[in-house]
């Protein structure tokens, strides 16, 4: 399949990743965080950014996460999620580059720090600073689990479907 110049692929992939982020965020796993759960949305955002670059990572993160907040009945978080998760996806995609495992891990760590810091500020603003330590602990677990899943999935996809590299935009685009 020729992926170069495929407008259809460049439209469909972000849409599927938005839905994937929404679905993975909607599956709540009990945890000790402020919200009492964590989710696997990070795994989709990281995978989107690593495979397809900063724009797709930002779109999947921002739109998918904000929609999840709306669907899950917590609309007050939607604007925060839109900005925080969008920036997280952009950072991971921008820093990951040329499919080097060490760069991928460093990119996910940087993106995870963006998310953790962003939600720490948002929680302090909305709920008060006393809640921040529990939020940070839950978010750290979410980043670690999501990062491991994304690392494994991304490397498996790259090995099985090397043509996926043709869909990547931004730094590290392989032609």
Backbone as CSV, one residue per row, in Angstrom:
resi,resn,N_x,N_y,N_z,CA_x,CA_y,CA_z,C_x,C_y,C_z
1,UNK,0.849,-1.182,0.000,0.000,0.000,0.000,0.888,1.235,0.000
2,UNK,0.643,2.145,-0.886,1.416,3.381,-0.959,0.829,4.384,0.028
3,UNK,1.616,4.706,1.059,1.129,5.617,2.097,1.518,7.060,1.829
4,UNK,2.435,7.272,0.920,2.912,8.624,0.677,1.842,9.438,-0.048
5,UNK,1.479,10.541,0.540,0.493,11.408,-0.084,-0.941,10.947,0.081
6,UNK,-1.172,9.964,0.909,-2.528,9.449,1.097,-3.331,10.382,1.988
7,UNK,-4.160,11.203,1.380,-4.998,12.128,2.135,-5.969,11.362,3.019
8,UNK,-6.507,10.285,2.500,-7.454,9.483,3.270,-6.821,8.992,4.570
9,UNK,-5.625,8.454,4.489,-4.934,7.956,5.681,-4.643,9.063,6.671
10,UNK,-4.275,10.215,6.161,-3.953,11.340,7.039,-5.199,11.930,7.697
11,UNK,-6.370,11.629,7.190,-7.615,12.058,7.817,-8.176,10.985,8.750
12,UNK,-8.090,9.734,8.338,-8.688,8.642,9.096,-7.891,8.322,10.355
13,UNK,-6.582,8.298,10.257,-5.748,7.904,11.403,-5.987,8.802,12.613
14,UNK,-5.935,10.134,12.495,-6.218,10.953,13.691,-7.619,10.718,14.253
15,UNK,-8.598,10.520,13.377,-9.958,10.249,13.843,-10.043,8.961,14.648
16,UNK,-9.396,7.915,14.167,-9.383,6.644,14.896,-8.659,6.792,16.232
17,UNK,-7.589,7.566,16.244,-6.840,7.751,17.485,-7.595,8.620,18.489
18,UNK,-8.412,9.549,18.006,-9.286,10.316,18.903,-10.258,9.362,19.589
19,UNK,-10.886,8.496,18.806,-11.834,7.529,19.364,-11.109,6.560,20.301
20,UNK,-9.916,6.140,19.929,-9.129,5.258,20.791,-8.795,5.903,22.126
21,UNK,-8.407,7.188,22.079,-8.109,7.914,23.313,-9.360,8.038,24.169
22,UNK,-10.468,8.376,23.549,-11.740,8.478,24.267,-12.082,7.140,24.938
23,UNK,-12.000,6.056,24.198,-12.347,4.738,24.741,-11.396,4.316,25.856
24,UNK,-10.097,4.507,25.654,-9.118,4.102,26.668,-9.223,4.959,27.925
25,UNK,-9.646,6.193,27.777,-9.835,7.072,28.923,-11.110,6.700,29.683
26,UNK,-12.094,6.192,28.981,-13.365,5.838,29.611,-13.267,4.577,30.466
27,UNK,-12.255,3.744,30.216,-12.053,2.543,31.023,-11.279,2.955,32.274
28,UNK,-11.973,2.970,33.391,-11.384,3.450,34.647,-10.849,2.278,35.465
29,UNK,-9.603,2.418,35.919,-8.951,1.405,36.745,-8.776,2.008,38.142
30,UNK,-9.298,1.358,39.187,-9.210,1.928,40.540,-7.766,2.230,40.941
31,UNK,-7.559,3.389,41.584,-6.232,3.815,42.026,-6.379,4.786,43.196
32,UNK,-5.259,5.194,43.742,-5.270,6.092,44.904,-5.183,7.561,44.522
33,UNK,-5.358,7.873,43.263,-5.263,9.272,42.831,-6.453,10.074,43.349
34,UNK,-6.407,11.353,43.124,-7.481,12.263,43.537,-8.830,11.791,43.013
35,UNK,-8.864,11.368,41.756,-10.129,10.938,41.146,-10.525,9.524,41.570
36,UNK,-9.581,8.774,42.164,-9.878,7.411,42.585,-9.714,6.373,41.491
37,UNK,-9.178,6.769,40.351,-8.952,5.843,39.242,-7.849,6.394,38.341
38,UNK,-7.329,5.532,37.485,-6.514,5.992,36.373,-6.995,5.274,35.132
39,UNK,-6.495,5.687,33.981,-6.973,5.120,32.724,-5.795,4.884,31.791
40,UNK,-6.084,4.272,30.655,-5.036,3.924,29.694,-4.972,4.886,28.503
41,UNK,-5.578,6.052,28.632,-5.531,7.048,27.564,-4.120,7.450,27.198
42,UNK,-3.233,7.463,28.189,-1.823,7.813,27.934,-1.214,6.875,26.897
43,UNK,-1.550,5.588,26.977,-0.981,4.620,26.041,-1.341,4.977,24.603
44,UNK,-2.561,5.411,24.369,-2.987,5.780,23.014,-2.313,7.084,22.582
45,UNK,-2.282,8.065,23.462,-1.652,9.352,23.125,-0.177,9.144,22.806
46,UNK,0.523,8.397,23.655,1.948,8.142,23.415,2.152,7.379,22.104
47,UNK,1.351,6.351,21.873,1.478,5.558,20.646,1.213,6.424,19.419
48,UNK,0.175,7.235,19.476,-0.144,8.137,18.359,1.027,9.063,18.063
49,UNK,1.592,9.643,19.099,2.685,10.602,18.925,3.958,9.923,18.432
50,UNK,4.271,8.756,18.975,5.490,8.060,18.565,5.416,7.587,17.119
51,UNK,4.266,7.064,16.718,4.130,6.531,15.363,3.879,7.610,14.313
52,UNK,3.076,8.614,14.662,2.597,9.533,13.632,3.054,10.985,13.800
53,UNK,3.736,11.304,14.896,4.315,12.625,15.046,3.531,13.574,15.937
54,UNK,4.045,14.798,16.059,3.493,15.754,17.028,2.066,16.222,16.742
55,UNK,1.721,16.433,15.495,0.371,16.918,15.191,-0.685,15.860,15.520
56,UNK,-0.450,14.636,15.093,-1.395,13.558,15.381,-1.448,13.277,16.879
57,UNK,-0.292,13.308,17.547,-0.270,13.126,19.003,-1.066,14.204,19.712
58,UNK,-0.924,15.447,19.247,-1.658,16.564,19.855,-3.157,16.447,19.605
59,UNK,-3.537,16.072,18.399,-4.963,15.942,18.064,-5.595,14.811,18.877
60,UNK,-4.948,13.647,18.903,-5.489,12.513,19.656,-5.592,12.866,21.138
61,UNK,-4.554,13.509,21.664,-4.551,13.857,23.084,-5.580,14.899,23.442
62,UNK,-5.615,15.977,22.679,-6.505,17.085,23.046,-7.971,16.738,22.818
63,UNK,-8.312,16.340,21.624,-9.717,16.101,21.293,-10.237,14.840,21.993
64,UNK,-9.474,13.754,21.951,-9.916,12.518,22.585,-10.122,12.664,24.084
65,UNK,-9.190,13.331,24.759,-9.291,13.491,26.212,-10.402,14.456,26.606
66,UNK,-10.534,15.550,25.881,-11.608,16.506,26.187,-12.980,15.869,25.944
67,UNK,-13.115,15.117,24.865,-14.379,14.415,24.616,-14.674,13.408,25.729
68,UNK,-13.639,12.726,26.193,-13.833,11.760,27.283,-14.369,12.465,28.530
69,UNK,-13.821,13.626,28.843,-14.321,14.379,30.003,-15.787,14.744,29.830
70,UNK,-16.162,15.138,28.629,-17.564,15.485,28.374,-18.464,14.262,28.484
71,UNK,-18.051,13.161,27.874,-18.842,11.931,27.881,-18.957,11.357,29.299
72,UNK,-17.882,11.465,30.068,-17.866,10.888,31.419,-18.520,11.789,32.464
73,UNK,-19.038,12.937,32.030,-19.785,13.791,32.948,-18.946,14.709,33.814
74,UNK,-17.726,15.001,33.384,-16.869,15.931,34.134,-16.406,17.068,33.204
75,UNK,-17.356,17.842,32.692,-17.017,18.862,31.696,-16.080,19.953,32.208
76,UNK,-16.007,20.149,33.520,-15.106,21.174,34.055,-13.649,20.861,33.694
77,UNK,-13.340,19.582,33.502,-11.970,19.184,33.171,-11.664,19.260,31.675
78,UNK,-12.669,19.333,30.818,-12.461,19.284,29.367,-11.492,20.347,28.851
79,UNK,-11.611,21.622,29.241,-10.644,22.602,28.714,-9.215,22.333,29.189
80,UNK,-9.093,21.883,30.432,-7.761,21.556,30.951,-7.177,20.373,30.189
81,UNK,-7.996,19.333,30.008,-7.531,18.150,29.276,-7.167,18.494,27.844
82,UNK,-7.957,19.334,27.205,-7.680,19.717,25.825,-6.268,20.300,25.709
83,UNK,-5.932,21.208,26.599,-4.623,21.872,26.552,-3.511,20.937,27.034
84,UNK,-3.703,20.327,28.200,-2.650,19.504,28.803,-2.338,18.281,27.953
85,UNK,-3.355,17.529,27.582,-3.139,16.298,26.807,-2.700,16.598,25.381
86,UNK,-3.175,17.701,24.832,-2.711,18.095,23.500,-1.233,18.439,23.512
87,UNK,-0.814,19.194,24.510,0.599,19.560,24.621,1.449,18.325,24.910
88,UNK,0.927,17.423,25.732,1.634,16.176,26.023,1.897,15.394,24.731
89,UNK,0.861,15.209,23.917,1.014,14.479,22.661,1.981,15.163,21.712
90,UNK,1.917,16.495,21.668,2.829,17.241,20.801,4.277,17.048,21.245
91,UNK,4.521,17.164,22.534,5.893,17.033,23.062,6.451,15.648,22.753
92,UNK,5.662,14.606,22.997,6.137,13.245,22.725,6.450,13.071,21.240
93,UNK,5.557,13.513,20.376,5.788,13.380,18.938,6.957,14.194,18.443
94,UNK,7.125,15.388,18.997,8.215,16.267,18.577,9.570,15.718,19.004
95,UNK,9.651,15.184,20.215,10.934,14.718,20.739,11.307,13.309,20.304
96,UNK,10.335,12.514,19.865,10.632,11.103,19.580,11.475,10.919,18.329
97,UNK,11.164,11.592,17.254,12.014,11.559,16.068,12.146,10.242,15.352
98,UNK,13.358,9.724,15.285,13.727,8.656,14.349,13.544,7.222,14.832
99,UNK,12.582,6.930,15.628,12.275,5.552,16.061,13.430,4.920,16.815
100,UNK,14.093,5.696,17.640,15.148,5.174,18.496,14.549,4.942,19.876
101,UNK,14.662,3.720,20.417,14.023,3.409,21.698,14.377,4.390,22.827
102,UNK,15.625,4.785,22.940,15.989,5.723,24.013,15.300,7.066,23.842
103,UNK,15.219,7.525,22.612,14.513,8.790,22.358,13.035,8.668,22.647
104,UNK,12.461,7.528,22.290,11.041,7.302,22.573,10.768,7.363,24.073
105,UNK,11.619,6.707,24.859,11.442,6.701,26.321,11.606,8.116,26.874
106,UNK,12.627,8.833,26.405,12.847,10.211,26.869,11.672,11.110,26.471
107,UNK,11.142,10.911,25.271,10.001,11.711,24.801,8.765,11.446,25.659
108,UNK,8.525,10.167,25.983,7.371,9.853,26.834,7.563,10.404,28.242
109,UNK,8.788,10.372,28.748,9.052,10.945,30.076,8.781,12.447,30.069
110,UNK,9.234,13.131,29.023,8.998,14.583,28.925,7.505,14.883,28.797
111,UNK,6.816,14.143,27.947,5.373,14.330,27.797,4.633,14.010,29.081
112,UNK,5.070,12.966,29.771,4.460,12.612,31.049,4.633,13.709,32.088
113,UNK,5.798,14.322,32.104,6.027,15.442,33.032,5.114,16.615,32.711
114,UNK,4.903,16.858,31.430,3.964,17.915,31.017,2.583,17.621,31.579
115,UNK,2.135,16.370,31.429,0.802,15.997,31.905,0.711,16.090,33.424
116,UNK,1.693,15.555,34.117,1.667,15.565,35.578,1.668,16.998,36.109
117,UNK,2.541,17.828,35.570,2.607,19.231,36.019,1.319,19.972,35.667
118,UNK,0.798,19.744,34.479,-0.426,20.419,34.048,-1.603,20.091,34.934
119,UNK,-1.787,18.802,35.240,-2.908,18.428,36.099,-2.677,18.819,37.554
120,UNK,-1.428,18.885,37.997,-1.150,19.363,39.357,-1.623,20.809,39.502
121,UNK,-1.327,21.623,38.504,-1.771,23.020,38.523,-3.294,23.099,38.433
122,UNK,-3.885,22.308,37.549,-5.342,22.332,37.378,-6.059,21.878,38.648
123,UNK,-5.568,20.810,39.277,-6.179,20.313,40.511,-6.044,21.350,41.620
124,UNK,-4.880,21.977,41.727,-4.683,23.017,42.748,-5.665,24.161,42.525
125,UNK,-5.894,24.502,41.270,-6.810,25.590,40.927,-8.263,25.223,41.230
126,UNK,-8.674,24.018,40.851,-10.076,23.614,40.980,-10.401,23.082,42.382
127,UNK,-9.543,22.228,42.909,-9.850,21.534,44.166,-9.033,22.019,45.362
128,UNK,-7.940,22.697,45.113,-7.086,23.166,46.202,-5.774,22.389,46.262
129,UNK,-4.736,23.002,46.806,-3.397,22.403,46.788,-3.250,21.125,47.620
130,UNK,-4.109,20.920,48.608,-3.966,19.725,49.453,-4.211,18.427,48.668
131,UNK,-4.888,18.514,47.543,-5.215,17.337,46.726,-4.065,16.978,45.772
132,UNK,-3.176,17.912,45.519,-2.140,17.738,44.496,-1.277,16.484,44.694
133,UNK,-0.782,16.162,45.891,0.068,14.968,46.009,-0.619,13.673,45.553
134,UNK,-1.894,13.501,45.882,-2.617,12.303,45.432,-2.781,12.298,43.918
135,UNK,-3.037,13.468,43.356,-3.175,13.569,41.898,-1.861,13.212,41.206
136,UNK,-0.766,13.752,41.704,0.552,13.492,41.104,0.880,12.003,41.172
137,UNK,0.604,11.363,42.302,0.886,9.931,42.443,0.089,9.111,41.423
138,UNK,-1.188,9.412,41.295,-2.013,8.689,40.319,-1.565,8.936,38.892
139,UNK,-1.229,10.192,38.590,-0.786,10.525,37.234,0.549,9.871,36.905
140,UNK,1.426,9.770,37.895,2.713,9.110,37.669,2.493,7.638,37.302
141,UNK,1.609,6.970,38.015,1.291,5.579,37.678,0.699,5.459,36.288
142,UNK,-0.158,6.404,35.939,-0.795,6.408,34.617,0.248,6.561,33.515
143,UNK,1.216,7.452,33.729,2.287,7.673,32.748,3.159,6.428,32.623
144,UNK,3.498,5.821,33.742,4.361,4.632,33.697,3.676,3.477,32.971
145,UNK,2.437,3.178,33.337,1.713,2.077,32.691,1.469,2.396,31.213
146,UNK,1.010,3.613,30.924,0.776,4.016,29.537,2.049,3.994,28.707
147,UNK,3.157,4.415,29.314,4.439,4.419,28.611,4.919,3.021,28.264
148,UNK,4.771,2.095,29.199,5.179,0.711,28.934,4.337,0.114,27.807
149,UNK,3.035,0.299,27.899,2.149,-0.229,26.852,2.486,0.400,25.498
150,UNK,2.640,1.722,25.466,2.937,2.418,24.203,4.273,1.971,23.625
151,UNK,5.266,1.792,24.466,6.584,1.351,24.003,6.479,-0.011,23.331
152,UNK,5.780,-0.940,23.978,5.637,-2.286,23.418,4.820,-2.276,22.130
153,UNK,3.700,-1.583,22.140,2.835,-1.528,20.956,3.543,-0.829,19.800
154,UNK,4.163,0.305,20.076,4.833,1.071,19.025,5.934,0.260,18.357
155,UNK,6.752,-0.419,19.156,7.834,-1.214,18.570,7.304,-2.405,17.786
156,UNK,6.233,-3.013,18.269,5.624,-4.125,17.529,5.057,-3.641,16.196
157,UNK,4.382,-2.492,16.202,3.815,-1.949,14.958,4.936,-1.580,13.989
158,UNK,5.984,-0.957,14.476,7.095,-0.576,13.590,7.746,-1.789,12.940
159,UNK,7.861,-2.886,13.691,8.463,-4.100,13.125,7.511,-4.775,12.129
160,UNK,6.252,-4.861,12.484,5.282,-5.579,11.646,4.841,-4.777,10.423
161,UNK,4.790,-3.458,10.560,4.280,-2.599,9.488,5.202,-1.406,9.265
162,UNK,6.363,-1.628,8.688,7.304,-0.514,8.504,6.746,0.620,7.643
163,UNK,5.739,0.323,6.827,5.151,1.368,5.976,4.409,2.434,6.790
164,UNK,4.117,2.163,8.059,3.464,3.158,8.921,4.323,4.417,9.027
165,UNK,5.635,4.271,8.887,6.531,5.433,8.964,6.188,6.481,7.911
166,UNK,5.568,6.080,6.813,5.184,7.023,5.770,4.079,7.983,6.190
167,UNK,3.400,7.663,7.283,2.329,8.533,7.773,2.822,9.565,8.791
168,UNK,4.051,9.439,9.244,4.563,10.342,10.283,4.787,11.735,9.717
169,UNK,4.393,12.751,10.501,4.645,14.144,10.105,5.619,14.744,11.106
170,UNK,6.219,15.847,10.730,7.080,16.594,11.653,8.452,15.976,11.805
171,UNK,9.160,16.287,12.919,10.516,15.783,13.138,10.530,14.260,13.081
172,UNK,11.531,13.728,12.414,11.640,12.288,12.306,10.845,11.683,11.169
173,UNK,10.249,12.520,10.319,9.468,11.998,9.184,10.390,11.184,8.301
174,UNK,9.955,9.989,7.987,10.755,9.104,7.146,10.118,9.065,5.760
175,UNK,10.921,9.355,4.781,10.419,9.419,3.393,10.827,8.204,2.606
